[in-house]
């Protein structure tokens, strides 16, 4: 169901799409020189645990 008229209907993300988003945020944080407490491979480990 759309948020309001004129808004797109949201779609569920797959496990792989969520892992890609996590990787993207981690990469952006590294580029911004922000300390990321979790290792960059976190998205890969999450995806493998969830069967992606």
Buried (B, 14 or more C-beta within 10 A) or exposed (E): EEEEEEEEEEEEEEBEEBBBEBBEEBEEBEEEEEEBEEEEEBBBEBBEEEEB
